[in-house]
């Protein structure tokens, strides 16, 4: 499957790639998710603890836009 062929609202990013994009550690992303209830929840395709976590790109983008809007208001 070619990721570019997916509709924008169905594109996923792995947790390691999100960490690189945010320049954060895995635990940093976990802490962000626990401290900010608006941060997008990951999707797992298995109940295993080792299962890869994915985030919906549109949800991450919307969250970032909301963070930028908060910053501009303050």
N, C-alpha and C positions, 0 to 999 in steps of 0.2 A: 504494500500500500504506500502510495506517495503522499507524504504529509501535506504537501502543497496543494494536492487535489481535494483535500477535505474542506468543507465549508468552514468559514472563520470561527463560528461558534462551536465547532467540534474539534478544534486543534488542541492537542495536549502537549504539556511540557513535563519532563521528569523532574523530580526533586533535585538531583545533581545539577541539571541545567538551570533550574531556577536559582539554586545557590550561586552558580557562576554569574548569572544575570544580575543578581542582587549583591554580589560580592559578600556573601554571608556563608557561614557554616551550616551544616544540616541542623545542628542544635539551635542555631540562631533562627532558622526558619520555623522550627518547632516552637520556640519561645514566642516568636511573633504571632503564630497561630493561636497560642494559648492566651496571650495578653491582649490581642485585638480580636474581638468577636466578629468583626466585619471582614477579616482576612479569609480568603477562599479556602474551603476545606478540600483536602486531597481526595482523589479517587483511587481506590485499590481494587484490583480485579481478583483478589484472593484474600482469605482470612489470615494467611500466614504473616507472621511479623516481618519476614524477609521479603514480602511482596513489594514490588516497585510502587511508589506513589507517583501519581500524575496530577497535574493541575490544569484546569481549563484556561487556555490562554486569554479568552475573552473576559473571564472573571478576574484574572490577575490584572489585565489592562484596565478594567473598570475600577478595581480597587486602587490602582496607582493614580488614576484620574481623580478619584475621590480624595486621596491623600494630597494631591497637588492643589485641589480646590480648597481644602482645609488650610493649607499653608498660606494660600493667597488671601484668605479671609482674616487670618490672625495677624 
